[in-house]
Amino acid sequence: MSIRIGVDVGGTFTDVVVMKSAEIHRGKADTTHYDLKVGFMNAARVAAERAGLGLEEALRSADGIAYSTTVGTNALIERRGSKLGLITTKGFEHTVMVGRARNWADGLSPEKKYDRGRAVRPEQIIPQDHIVGLQERLDNLGNVVIPLRDDDVRARVQYLVDQGVRGFVVVLLNSFVNPAHERRIAEIIAEQYPECYLGHMPVYLSHLISPKAGEYRRSMTVIIDAYLREITEGHLVRLSDDLREIGYKRPIFVAKNTGGLSSLSRSQALHLLGSSPSATVMGADHIGRQLGAGNIIVSDVGGTSFDVGLVVEGRDHVYEYDPIVDRFRVQVPYVAHWSIGAGGGSIARVVNGELRVGPDSAGSNPGPACYGRGGEEPTVTDADVLLGYIDPRNFLGGKLRLDAKRAERAIAAKIADPLGLSIIDAAWRTKSLIDGIMGQEIYRICALNSGQDPREFVLFALGGAGPVHAAGYANAADVSRVATFPFSSVFGAFSTLSLDIVQSYERTLALNFYSHGSGAYAVDSIARLNEAVEALVSFGRRDMEEEGFDMDAVELQLDLYLCYGQQRQTLPVRSPKLHLQSADDLRDICDRFNTAYGEKYGVGAVYPEAGIEMVQIRLNAVGPVDKYAMRRMPVGTGGDPVPGGTRNAYWGPDHGFLETPVHPLASLGPGVTLEGPVLCESDDTVIVTPPGWRFRADEWGVGWIERGVKA
C-alpha cells in the first residue's frame, strides 16, 4: 500500500489530499492562523478517515508529505521577518532604495499605476540605517580593483550588531563572477561573533543564493529570502518535529514556485512564495496532458484569492522570468500565475454610491456573515447562499451549518438599503460583479498579457468556489468549455502530488554564439560553457543524492538564455545536449532561438544579423515521482440521473427564481448530460450550471460545463 499526502494551506481553508494506492481522498478544514499545524491535522484527519485510515496510521505509513503554505507570503505582507543588516560595496548603499526607473509601479494594481501623483516607492525591507558599504571593488571579470580590508569589515559589522540586527545579508558588486570577498566577510563574522557569543546570527551570501548579474534584483532576491528564512523554516521545522513524534519517518517535501518539490534543507524561503498557485498550474498541466487538452486557463477560486495561470501547449510556456514579489523584482523564475483579491470570502460594500467587491476578505475567522462567527460584513458566499446555489445545511458536508438569516441581514444593511435594492437584487449584483472581475482578469492575462485567444482554451474551475462561479466568469472571459474534477475543491493539495523533485541552478555567463559579420559560430565559447555546466551538474549531483536519488534516474535539463546582440530581452532555449561539442551544436541552438523568438514576437522580429549572444544558463535536476493517473470508465454506465431534490435558485432578472434540480455529484456517471439550470453537489463544492449551459460527465470523471445551449 502506497500513501502520499498533499497539503495546501490557504488563507481561508487548509486542504489535504491522501493518495492511497492511486485513489484520491479529500479533506478540508479551516486554516488556523494562530497555529497552522492545527488546521493541517484537522484536514488530514478527514482525508485519512475517508481513506479508511486513522490520522496517525496515515502519517506513519506515508511515503512523503508534499506541503505548500502561505506563511511566507503573509509574513512579507505584514513585514514580520527577521531584523537584518545589509553589507554591500561602498557607493551602492542606496541600490535597493533607488531600484529601477519604474520601481514605484511594481506590484501595484492598474488603477494605482495610473495615479502617479500619489505614487510612492515601496517601503524598504532593510531600513537605510541598517545598510553599510565596504571599500572594496571587483571588476566585471572578477579581478580585484580595491582589496577588501579586514578591519573595515569588522568595523561595519560591529556597527550593525550595535543596531540590533539578527542576521547579515552580503551583496557585493560582481560577486557572482568572483565570490572571494563575500566568502572572506563570512569568515570574519564567524571569527568575531561565534554562535556561542551572539546566538544564531546567519550570514546570507548573494553568490550562493542568486549568482546572477543585476544589482537591484540580486539584492532583493537575497534580502527577501533572508527576511523570511527564520519564520518559514521555524514553522516547518516545528511541524516536522511534531510529525516525527507521531511516527512520520520521511522529510517534509515543500512545493516550490519554480515548479517542483524538494526537502526543506534544499529549499529557499523565497521558493515558497506563491508555491500553491504555481503547483496548481503544474497539476493542471499534468491532468491536461492525460485529457489531451493543450491550452488551459487554470482558475482557482478560494475563500481569499482568485489565482489564474496558463498552460499553452505544455509547461515550457508558463514561466515568469522577471517576477515581482510583493513590490520588488527578484531573480527567481517561477511558474507564472496571477492573483487578485477575489473569492468566497470577498467583502462587498458600497463606496460613494457604487457596489464594490474585494479585494479584502473575511477569511475563515470570523468569515462570512452566514458562518455565524461574529462576521458582519456581507461576502460573496453570503450572496451565493441567498441565491440558492449553496445549501446552508450541507456546507462542507454539513459540518458547518450556515445561517441564511445572518447573510440576509448583512446584505440588507450594507448593500440593499444603501443602494435602494431588494435583497435578492443586491445578492445578484454581488455575484455578477465578482464574476465580471474574475472574467476580466482572465481576459486580461490571456489576451492582453499573453497574446492568446481565450476562446481557444479550456477553463479548469478549481477551488471550493470555482465550480460555483465558473460559468459566470467563463462567460465574461468568452470561454465556452469549463472542466471540473472530483477533487476540484482541493486541487492545490492534489497538485503538490503531481510535482517531481526538482533542484534548479542558475549562473550569469556572457558568451558569443554567432557573429553575423563573419558568419561564424563561436566554437571557442564551447569550452567555457561546458565548464560552467559541469560546475552546476556537480551541485545537482550533491543535492539529488541527498534527496535519495541515483543519478541514473535523474533527468538533467539545460536552458540557455539567449538574445540578439546588445539586446536586453532574453529567451530561454532548451538545449538537446548537456555538453556542446561543435559548430553544428551552436547552429542548432541558434536556430531554436530564432524559431522561439519568431513564435513569441513575430517572424518579422527575428534579426540574427545583430549576432546571437548567451547571457545566462540554468540547470534543472529532475527526480521523477509516481503521479496520479486518471482512469477511463465506460460511457453509459452513469444510468438515468435522478435528482436528489430541488432548490429554489435565482438565475438573474431574465429567469428569476426557478425550482432547480439538485443532483449528488457522485451519482452522475460517464455519459450523463443535464441541461441547465441544474446544481450538482458534493460535500465541498457545487457545480452551478445556469440556463443556456449544460453539464456533461465524461469517461474520465470530468464534469464539463458547456455553453451554447439555447436558454
N, C-alpha and C positions, 0 to 999 in steps of 0.2 A: 504494500500500500504506500503510494507516494502522496505526500501532503506538502503543499506550498501555500503560504499566506501572503496576501497583498493588502496593503494598508494605505488609505488616503485620508489624511487629517485636514478637513476643510474648515472654513470659518464658522459654519453652522453645524454641519454633521461630520462625523467620523465614519468612514466606510471601510469594511473589511470583507475580503473575499477569501474563502478557503477552497482551494482546488484539491480535491481528493480523488485520486485515480481518474483524472481528466474530467471530473464533474465539478461544476461551479456552484458554490453555496454562498449566499449573501448575508451580510449583517450590517446594520446601520444603527447609530446611536448619536445622541447629542455630543458635540465637541465640548469638552470640559476644559475651558481655558485656564482655570486655576491649576490643573494638572492634566496634561494631555493623555497621560497613561490611563487614566480612569475611563475616558471615552473610548480609547482603543480596546481596553479589556471588555467593556460593555458590548461593543460591536463584535469583537472576536467571539465572545460567548454565544451570541445569537447565531453567527455563522457556523461555529463549531457544532452547536446543537442541531442545526439543520443538516449537518454532515453526519449526524449520528455519533458525535464525539463530545466528551466533556472539554471544557476550556483547557485545563492543564494537560489532558491527554493530547489534544491537538497541538499545543505548543511544544510539548516534549517530543512529539513524533515528527514535527515539521522539518523538512529538508532545508528550508530557508524562509525568512520573512523579508519581503520587499516593502520598504517603508518610504512614504513621501509625506512631507509635513510643511505647514505654513509658519512654523515657529520663527524661522529666519526672516521671512517676509514681514511678519508682524513686528519683530524686533527692530527692523530697519525703519519701518514706517513710524514707529513710536520712539525711535532713537534710544534704544535700551541696550546698546552694545558696550564693548569694553572701552575704557578710557586709555587712549593711545597717544604716543608721540611719533612724529614723522621725522626721519633723518634723510636729508637729500643733499644734492650738490649745491654749494653756495651760488646764489643768483637764481635758483629755481624754487625758492621757498613759496612763491605765490602761484605755482603751476596749477594746483587744484582749485584755487580761487578764480584765476583767470579763465581756466577751462578752454573751451572752444569759442569761436565767434558767436555761435548760436546756443551757447550753453544755457542761456536763460530760458530757452524754449524746450529743451529736452525734458520729456516726461510730462508735459502739460497737455491738457485737452485742446482740441482745435479752437474752441471759443477763447480760451485764455491766451493762446498763441497770438490771436488777432488783437488782443487787448494789450498792446505793447506799452501803453502809458503806465500800466500797473505792473509790468513785468519785473521780477526780481530774480537774481541768481539763487540757486538752491543753497540752503544752509549747509556750511561745511561740516563734515563728519568729525574731522580733527580741527579744532579751533586754531587760529593763526598763531597764538602764543605757545602752542604745543608743536610747532614746526621749526626745525633748526637746519642750518646749512653748514656743510663741511667744505673747507677749502681743498678740494681735490678735483681732478678732471681727467677723463679718458676721452680720446678722440673716437670718431665713428668706426675706426678699425680696431679699437681696443687698446691702443698704445697709451701709455701713461704720459700725460702732459704736465699735470701737477700731482706729485706724490701725496698719498694720504699720510697725515701726521697723527700718531697715536695719542699725543697729548690733546690735540684738537678734538678727537673723538671722545676722550674721557671727559673733557670739559662740557661738551654738548650733551652727552648722556647724563652727566650729573645734574645739569640744568633741568632736563626732562624729569628725572627722578624727583627733584625738588618740587616740580609742578604736580606731582602725584600720579603720573601715568603708570599704567599697569601692563604695558607692552610696547614694543618698538617696531615700527614699520620702516624698512630701509629701501629707498628707491633712489639709486644714483644714476646719473646720466651715462648712457651707453653700457650699463652693467650687463645687458643681455648679450653683449659681444664679449666682454671680459668681466667676470664676476669677482675678481680678486679683491677689490676694495670692499665690496659688500661682505665677503667672507671674513675679511680681517675685522670689520666692525663687529660682526657676530662673536668673533673670538675675544675681542676686548670686553664686550658686555659680559660674556661668560666669566672672564677672569675677574672683572671688577665687582660684579654683582651676582655671585653664585646663588643658586636656588635656596641654600640654607640661610642666606642673608636677607633677601627680599621676597622669598617665596616664588611663586610661579610668575615669571616675567618673560613671556615668549618673545622671540625675535622673528619677524616675518621679512624674508628677503625676496625682492622682486624677481631676481633671476631664477628662483625656484618656483614661484607662483605664476609668473607671466613673463617669460623670457622673449618679449617681442618689442619692436620699436613703437614709439608713440608715447611721449612722456605723460600726457594727461590721462589717457586711457589706462596705461600701465599703472600709474599711481592709484587711480580709483579702483582698479581691479584688486590690487593688493590691500588697499585701505578697507574696502567693504568686506573682503574675505577675512581680514584680521578682526575687524569690528564685530563680526557675527560669529567668529570661531568659538569663543568660550560659551556663549549661550546655546549655540546649536549643538556643539559637542557635549556640553553638560547634560542637556536634555536626553540625547541619545545614549550617552554612557549610563545615565541613571536607569533608563529603560532597559538597556542591555543587562545591567546588573540584576534588575528585578526579574527579567526573563530567565536568567541563568539560575536564580534561586528556585524558579518553578521547574527547571529541568531542560530548558531550551539549550541546545548544545552548539548551534551554529552562530556565526556572526550575523548581525543585522545588516542587510544589504539595503543601501539607500538609493532611491531613484534620483538621477541627476538630470538637470535641464539640458545636458549635452546629448541625452538620448540613450542612456544605459544605466546599469546598476554597478555599484562597487561596494565593498565593505567600508565601514566608517573610517578605518585607518588609511584608506586610499582615496578619500574624498576631500573636497574643499567645501567650506561653508557656502561659498558663492554658488556652487553647483546645485544647492538645494533650493535656491530662489526660483519659484515657478516650476518646480520639478513635477508637480502633479499635472498641470496642463500640458507640459512637454511630453510626459509619459502618455497622456491621453491621445495625443497626436500619433505617437508611435504605436499605441494599441489599435487605433483606428486603421493605421496603415496595415498592421498585421491581419486584422479582420477583413479589410478591404481586398487584400490580395487573395484571400480564400473565396470571397464573393465575386471576384473579377471586377471590382469597382476601382478604376484607376484614379478618378478625380473625386475627391471627397472634401466637403466642408465639415469640419469637426466642431460641433457646438455643444457646450456643456453648461447647463443652467443649474447652478446650485442654489443655496439659500442666500449667498452673499454676492457672488460674481457670475458673470457671463463670459466664458472663455471660448475663443474661436481659434482654430488652426486650419491649415490647408495641407492636403496630400495631393500633389499634382503628378500623376503618373509615377509615383514612387517617392521614397523618402529623400532622395538626393536634392529635392527642390524645397525642402521645408526648414532650412537652417537660416537663422538670423545672424549675419556676420558682423553687424555693428550695433549690438543691442544696447538698450537703455534699461538700467536697473534703478528704480525709484526715479531720480532725476539726473543720473550720471551715466556716461558712456563707459563701457567696460570691454575687456578683450576676451570674453568667453563666448564663443559662438554656440548658441543653443538652439534647440528645436523651436522654430518660430511659433509664437502664439500671441494673441492679443486679448486683453482683459478689460472689461468695464464693470462698473458697479451696477449690476442688474441681476436680479434673482428673485426667488420666492419671498425672501425677507426684505426686499427693497421697499423703502418707506415712500408712501405717496403723500403729497402735501400741496396746498395751494400757496403760490408765491406771486404776489402782485396780480391777483386775479386769474392766474394760469395754473393748471394742474401740472405738477412735475412728479416724476417717479425716479427714485435713486438720486445719486449713487450710494448714499448711505443705507445701511442695512440694520434691521432689528436684531440680526444674529440669532443665536439659539437661546440666549437668556438676556432679556426677557422674551425675545422672539416676537412674532406677530401677535396682534391683539387676541386672535382666536386661540392662542396657546393657553391663555388664562394664567400667565406667569407674571402679570403686572404690566405688560406692554400695553400702551395706549395709542400708539401710532398705527394707522392703517397701512397694510402692506399688500403686495401682490397676492400672497397666499390668502389673505382675508377676502380679497376680491374673488379669487377662484372658488372659495367656499360659498360665497353668496350667489355666484353664477351657477352653482350646481355641479361644477367639474370635480370637486373634491368632496368625498363623503366624510363628514365630521366624525362619524362613528368608526371609520375604517382607515384613518390616517396612520401610517406605519403599522398596518395590520391590526389596528385597534389598540395599539399600545399607548397612543397619545390621543385622547378624545379632544376634539376641537369644539370651541364654544362659538357657534354661529351668531349668537346674540351679541357677544362682545365685538365680533367683527362688524356687525351691523351698526352698533353704536359708534365705533371708531370711524367708520366710513361716513356715517351721517354727520358726525360732529366736525370732522376735519376736512371733508371733501364735498359731500352732497349739500349741506346747508350753506357753506360759503359760496358755492357756485350756483345755488338755486336749482339743483338737480334732484331727481329721485335717487334713492339709494342704489337701485339696480343700474341706472344710467351712470352713476358715479363709479360703480364697480366695473362696468363695461368699458368706460373710458380709461380707467386704470389699466385694465387688461390690454386694451388696444394700444395704449401709449407704450407700455413696456414691450409689446410685440414689435411695434414700429421702431423703437430704439434698437432692439436686438437685430431686426431685419436690416436696418440701415447700417449697422456696424458690419454685418456680413457682407453687404453690397460694397461698402467702402473698402474693406480688406480684399475682397475677391476681385472686384472690377477696377477700383481706383488704385489701390496699392500694388496689386499683383498682376494687373492686366489680363485677368481671366474673365470668362463669361460665366456667371453663376448658373445660367440655365443648363450648362453642360456638366454640372456637378450633382452628385448625390449628397444629401444632408444627413449626417448622423446626429440624431437627437439624444443627448446624453444628460446625465444628472437627474436628480429627483424631479425637477420641474421642467426638464427638457421635453419629454413627450406631452406634457400638459399644454405647452405653448408652441410646440414645433410648427404646427400648421399655420399659426398666426404669423410667426416671424419668417417662416419659409415663404409665405405668400408676399410679405413685404420685401423680401430679397429676390423675388421672382424665381424661386426654386420650386419644382413641381414634384420631386420624389424625396421622401423622408424615410430613413431606416431607424427602427428602434429594436432593441435587443432585450432578452430576458434579464440581462444584467446591466441595462442602460443606467439605472439609478446609481450603480456603484462602478461605473466604467473606469473611473480614475484608479480605483483599487485594483480592478481587473487588469488594467493596462500595466501596472508595475510588474505583473507576472508575464508580460509579453516582451520584457526587456532582456537583452543579453547583458553579460558582464562586459563593460567597456571601459578602457582607460585611454585617454587622449593626451597627446603631447604635441606642443607647437614650438616653433622657433623661427625667428626672423632670419632670413638668409637671402641676400640680394645677389642674383646671378643673371647673366645674359644668356638667353637661349637661342635667339635668332636675330641676325643683323640683315636688314633688307639691303643696305648699301653693298655688302659683299655677297649677299645671297647665301651665306654660310650659316650652319648651325654650330654653336659654340661647344664643341666637344671637350674643350679644356675645362668647362664648368662641371662635367660629369663627376670627376673625382671628388670635388668639394661637396657636391650634392650627396653622393653615396656615403661620404664620411659623416655628414650631418645625419643622414637617415640611420646609419648604423648606431650612432650615439643614442638616438631616440629608441631604436629597437632594443638596446640594452636596458633602457628604463622599462620598456614594455615587458621584457623577459622577467625582470626582477619582480614587477608588480603582479603579473599574471601567475607566476609560480607561487607567489604568496597568496593569491586568490584560490589556489588549489588546482590550477590547470597545467597540463602538459603542453608545452609549446607546439607540439604537433597538432593539437586540437584548436589552436588559436589562429584566427584569421587576422593578418596584418594588412591594413588599408592605408595607402599613401595618397594624400591630397596635396597638390602643388598649386599655390596661389599665383596666378599669372596676370599680367597686364600688358597693354601696349606701352611702348617706350615713353617714359616720363609721365605715365597716366597714374592717377590716384586710385581709380576704381579697379578692384581686382575680382577675379572669378576663380573658384577652386575647380581643379580638374583632377579627377581620379586617375592615377597612374596605373596602367595594367601591370607594371613591373615594380618590384620593391627597389631594385637597383637598375639604373640605366647603364647601357654599355656602348652605344654607338650613336652616330648622327641620325640614323633611322629611328632610334627611340625618341630622340628630341623632336624629329619631324612629326612623329605620331602624336606626341604630347601637344605640340603647337597646332596641329590640325584639329585635335579635340577642343582646344581652347577657341579657335576660330569658329568652330561649329556651335559651341556653347554660347559664345558671345553673340553670334547671329540670332540664335533662338531667343536670347534674353532681350537684346536691344534692337534687333532688326538686321537683316543681311547687309543693308547699306552702311551700317555702323562698323562692320568688320574692316580693320585697317592694319594688316600686317606690315605695310610699308613703314610704319613707325618703329618696327622691331618688336620683339616679344621678350619680356623680362619675367623672372620669378622673384618674388619678394618674401615668400614665407612657405614653410612646409608644416604639414600636420600628419601625424601618425595615429591611427586608431588600432588598438589591440582589442579584438572582439572574441570573447569566450562564449560560445553558444550554450543556451539553456533550453530545456524542454518547455514547449509552449502549448497553449490551449488550441486544439484543433476542432473546428466546427463539424458537426455530423449531419449528413444529409438524410432526411426522412422521406418516405414515400408520400407523394402528393395524394390527397384524397383520404388520408387517414384521420382527418380532423372531424369527420362526421358532420351532422347537421347542427349548426350552432344554435343553442337555446340560451337566451339572455337569463341572467340570474335575477333580473328585476328591471325596474325602470327608475329614472330620476328626472325630476323637472329641472331642466337646464336652459339657460338663456343663451341664444345664438345671434344676438345683435338685433338692431331695430327692424331689419327686414324679415326676421323669423320670429322674434320674441321668445317666450318660453315654449319649449316643446317637451313632451313626455318622451325621454330619450332612453333607448335600450342600454342596459349596463351588462357587459359580459365579463366574467372572470377570465383574465388573460390566459391563465394556464389551460383553459378548456378549448382554446382556439388553435386547432392543429393545422398542419400544412394543407393549403388549398382553400382555406376558408376566406371568403370575401364578404365584407359588410359595408353597406352604403351608409354614408354619414347623413344625419348626425348619429354618432354612437360613442359610447365610453367603454374602454377596455381596461379593467382594473387589475393591478397586482397589489401586493401589500406595501410597496414603497413608491409607486407612481401610478399615473393614469394616462393612457393614450387617448387624447381628445381628438376625435375626428369630426370636424364641423360639416354642415351642409356644403355640397359641392366637392367634397373629398370622399375617398373611400379607404377602408382598412383592408389589407390583404396579408395573410400569413403564408410564408413560402416554405420550401422544403428544408431550409437551413435554420428554421426557428426565428427568422427575422420578421418583424411586424412592419409592414410598409404603409405609410400614409401617402396617398397619391392624389394629386389634384387633377381636375379635368372632367369630373362627373357633373352633369347638369343638375343644378340645385332644384 
